[in-house]
């Protein structure tokens, strides 16, 4: 069974930074895709950034230039460095990992950006 555990969320002022981490445990050692989604109150869950095993990244437009995704496949970790945070970045951030046949989600970590 695969588990994804996020950490690093919290409260930060606008313009500040946070670094989210996600540790994957279980029998799968190499995920095709690892990344981050977020869900704000009253909104649907949306893609933030993903990175595939080959290193290709995909960012949603509203975080480009501010957020950076990285992964350490030896440790089965994925990170999200978030800079220049805005109040509209406030959401629960979910770690995501997928193989060719299955997808997995973490429990989420709250990020709150005050104005």
C-alpha positions in Angstrom: 0.0 0.0 0.0 1.3 3.4 -0.9 1.1 6.4 1.4 1.9 10.0 0.7 2.6 12.3 3.6 2.8 16.0 3.2 4.5 18.5 5.5 5.6 22.1 5.4 2.3 24.0 5.2 1.4 26.9 7.5 0.6 30.5 7.8 2.7 33.1 6.0 2.4 36.7 5.0 1.9 37.8 1.5 5.3 37.8 -0.3 6.7 35.1 1.9 7.9 31.6 1.1 7.1 28.1 2.1 8.5 24.7 1.1 6.2 21.7 1.0 7.5 18.2 1.2 5.9 14.9 0.4 7.2 11.5 1.3 6.0 8.5 -0.5 6.2 5.1 1.2 5.2 1.7 0.1 6.1 -0.9 -2.5 6.4 1.4 -5.4 9.9 2.9 -5.8 9.5 4.9 -9.0 6.5 6.9 -9.8 5.9 8.1 -13.4 4.5 11.4 -12.1 4.8 13.2 -8.8 3.4 16.6 -8.1 1.1 18.9 -6.3 -2.6 20.0 -6.6 -4.5 22.4 -4.5 -8.1 23.1 -3.4 -9.3 26.4 -2.1 -12.6 26.6 -0.2 -15.6 26.3 -2.5 -13.4 25.5 -5.5 -12.4 22.4 -7.4 -9.1 20.7 -6.9 -6.6 22.1 -9.5 -3.2 21.2 -10.7 -0.3 23.3 -9.4 2.8 21.5 -10.7 3.9 18.0 -11.7 7.2 16.4 -12.7 7.6 13.2 -14.5 10.3 10.6 -13.9 12.3 11.9 -16.8 12.4 15.4 -15.4 9.8 17.1 -17.5 7.8 19.6 -15.5 4.4 21.2 -16.0 3.3 24.3 -14.1 -0.1 26.0 -14.1 0.2 29.5 -15.4 -0.6 31.3 -12.1 2.5 29.8 -10.3 5.0 30.1 -13.1 8.1 32.0 -11.9 7.0 31.7 -8.3 6.8 28.0 -7.5 9.5 25.3 -8.2 8.9 21.6 -8.1 11.6 19.1 -7.5 11.8 15.4 -6.7 14.3 13.1 -5.2 13.6 9.7 -6.6 16.2 8.0 -4.5 14.2 9.1 -1.4 10.8 9.0 -3.1 10.2 12.6 -2.2 8.7 15.5 -4.0 9.0 19.2 -3.0 7.3 22.4 -3.8 9.2 25.6 -3.2 6.7 28.5 -3.1 8.0 32.0 -3.2 6.2 35.4 -3.5 3.1 33.9 -2.0 -0.2 35.6 -2.6 -3.5 35.5 -0.6 -5.1 33.7 -3.5 -2.6 30.8 -3.0 -4.4 30.0 0.2 -5.6 26.4 -0.1 -5.1 22.8 1.0 -2.2 21.4 -1.0 -2.2 17.8 -2.0 0.7 15.6 -3.0 0.0 13.4 -6.0 1.9 10.4 -7.4 1.0 8.1 -10.2 2.2 5.0 -11.9 1.0 3.8 -15.3 -1.9 2.1 -13.6 -2.7 3.8 -10.3 -2.9 7.3 -8.7 -2.3 8.2 -5.1 -3.1 11.2 -3.0 -1.9 12.6 0.3 -4.1 13.9 3.0 -3.3 17.5 2.3 -1.5 20.3 4.1 -3.0 23.7 4.7 -1.3 26.8 3.3 -2.7 30.1 4.4 -1.4 33.4 3.0 -2.4 36.6 4.9 -2.6 39.9 3.2 
